[in-house]
């Protein structure tokens, strides 16, 4: 994912490590990301100014919450429908 080390389940990303900010990135429902940001427990993940609505950046000072957030992200992404990969057309 954008050159960052990441964790996947079923081929889909659910967590990553942002080296530049020393923050855990987790994929969660947008409403949960908004709630974490509003509570000051996370920041929106917005590389190059583009907000990824389902990704929260969890800073190092929230490290005590990382395990629970990783579990939640894993469950969330595991429950998403698997999107079929586009088939390549033969010439």
C-alpha positions as CSV (number, residue, x, y, z in Angstrom):
1,X,0.0,0.0,0.0
2,X,1.8,3.1,-1.3
3,X,5.1,1.5,-0.5
4,X,4.3,1.1,3.2
5,X,4.6,-2.2,5.0
6,X,1.1,-3.6,5.5
7,X,-1.0,-6.5,6.8
8,X,-3.6,-8.2,4.6
9,X,-6.5,-10.6,5.1
10,X,-8.0,-12.3,2.1
11,X,-5.9,-10.1,-0.2
12,X,-7.2,-6.9,1.3
13,X,-5.3,-4.4,3.4
14,X,-6.4,-3.9,7.0
15,X,-3.4,-2.2,8.7
16,X,-0.1,-0.5,7.9
17,X,2.8,1.3,9.5
18,X,3.4,5.0,8.5
19,X,7.1,5.4,9.0
20,X,7.0,9.2,8.5
21,X,4.6,9.8,11.3
22,X,5.4,6.7,13.5
23,X,1.7,5.8,13.4
24,X,-0.4,2.7,13.0
25,X,-2.8,2.9,10.1
26,X,-6.0,0.9,10.4
27,X,-9.0,0.4,8.1
28,X,-12.3,0.8,9.9
29,X,-15.8,1.9,9.0
30,X,-15.8,5.6,8.1
31,X,-18.1,6.4,11.1
32,X,-15.5,4.8,13.5
33,X,-12.7,6.8,11.9
34,X,-14.6,10.0,12.3
35,X,-15.4,9.1,16.0
36,X,-11.7,8.4,16.7
37,X,-10.6,11.7,15.1
38,X,-13.3,13.7,16.9
39,X,-12.1,12.1,20.2
40,X,-8.5,13.1,19.5
41,X,-7.4,9.4,19.5
42,X,-6.5,9.4,15.8
43,X,-5.9,11.6,12.8
44,X,-7.3,11.2,9.3
45,X,-5.0,9.5,7.0
46,X,-4.5,12.0,4.2
47,X,-1.3,11.3,2.1
48,X,-0.7,14.1,-0.4
49,X,-3.8,15.9,0.8
50,X,-6.3,13.1,-0.2
51,X,-8.3,11.8,2.7
52,X,-8.8,8.0,2.9
53,X,-12.1,8.0,4.7
54,X,-11.8,4.5,6.0
55,X,-8.3,4.8,7.3
56,X,-7.3,6.2,10.7
57,X,-3.7,7.1,11.7
58,X,-3.2,6.1,15.3
59,X,-0.2,7.9,16.9
60,X,2.4,6.4,19.1
61,X,0.9,8.0,22.2
62,X,-2.2,5.8,21.7
63,X,-0.1,2.6,21.5
64,X,-2.1,1.0,24.3
65,X,-5.1,1.0,22.0
66,X,-3.3,-0.6,19.0
67,X,-4.1,-4.2,19.7
68,X,-7.8,-3.6,20.0
69,X,-7.8,-1.4,16.9
70,X,-5.9,-4.1,14.9
71,X,-8.4,-6.7,16.0
72,X,-11.3,-4.4,15.0
73,X,-9.7,-3.7,11.6
74,X,-9.0,-7.4,10.9
75,X,-12.6,-8.3,11.7
76,X,-14.0,-5.3,9.7
77,X,-12.0,-6.1,6.5
78,X,-12.6,-9.9,6.9
79,X,-16.3,-9.2,6.8
80,X,-16.2,-7.1,3.6
81,X,-17.3,-8.8,0.4
82,X,-14.4,-9.9,-1.7
83,X,-14.2,-7.9,-4.9
84,X,-13.4,-10.0,-7.9
85,X,-10.2,-9.2,-9.7
86,X,-10.7,-7.9,-13.3
87,X,-10.1,-10.5,-15.9
88,X,-7.4,-9.7,-18.5
89,X,-8.6,-9.8,-22.0
90,X,-6.7,-11.9,-24.4
91,X,-5.7,-10.4,-27.8
